[in-house]
Amino acid sequence: MNVKRVVSGLILFPIVVILFVWGNKYIVDLAIAIIAVMSLHEFYKAFRTGNKANPIDWIGYLAAAMISIIHIVPSNFILKTIGLVLPVSILLLFLHVIITNIKIDIKDIAITFFGICYIVIFLMFISIINENLQNGKFLVWYVFFAAWGTDIFAYIVGKSCGKHHFTDISPNKTLEGSVGGVIGAILLTVLYTVACEHIFKVEFPYVIMIVIAFVLSLLSQIGDLAASTIKRYTGIKDFSNLIPGHGGMLDRIDSIVFIAPFAYFLFLLI
């Protein structure tokens, strides 16, 4: 067992609890914006380190900063605001090309824009779930438990009895770990649903939440492999060494980032 990984997790979890339980929507939005900037920085640095591209950082950071003001606009304009981020980002990217006399190429533009879509837009849905869905402050924890439950149980099961390797993208991944991650996510979901019902007096349909946990757990593992694909392409092991035992900010939240928009649309079912 990686002691640094465990200790870091024990430190980070209370911070997340404090933020989402006692923080108002503006504090949550600001925190997510900061996390988005940090993750984008690691993402863009990875492509520079691997000499794969030279992203235009400031446009990505500007897009990430939009998360901090997402709930200043009227609630019925939030999704429209997210939609506006994309064409404005493309506009700024090509203005940058024109002003700098084509000192960057199309690959730089593509990686910059991909980072905005992959990290900024996806992370915005955490804020939207938290504040714009009925019982959102409870629903948002399903995202965390699906991602963390999958990660923790996949790691434990994979280390203890994982024998069947299933992808070269991440050599340590095993079929046993994958199945263990899904089961762990479902178990945490059931326990949390019980707590919501009996402690917080908020009821969610068990069958639907189990199905959602199953889907999010699978998507979480795809998100983890997606991040691994980027790291393999750029030739790095971790996005940074910010969090001992975990790597960088993006290493820690890659699954959460990936499943957030899917979780939002799944939650609309209930």
Buried (B, 14 or more C-beta within 10 A) or exposed (E): EEEEBEEBBEEBEEEEEEBBEEBEBBEBBBBBBBBBBBBBBBBBBBBBEBEBBBBBBEBBBBBBBBBBEBBEEEEEEBBEBBEEBBEBBBEBBEEBBEEEEEEBEEEBBEBBBBBBEBBBBBBBBBBBBBBBBEBBBBBBBBBBBBBBBBBBBBBBBBBEEBEEBEBEBBEEBBBBBBBBBBBBBBBBBBEBBEEBEEEEEBEBEEEBBBBBBBBBBBBBBEBBBBBBEBBBEBEBEBBBEBBEBBBBBBBBBBBBBBBBBBBBEBBEEE
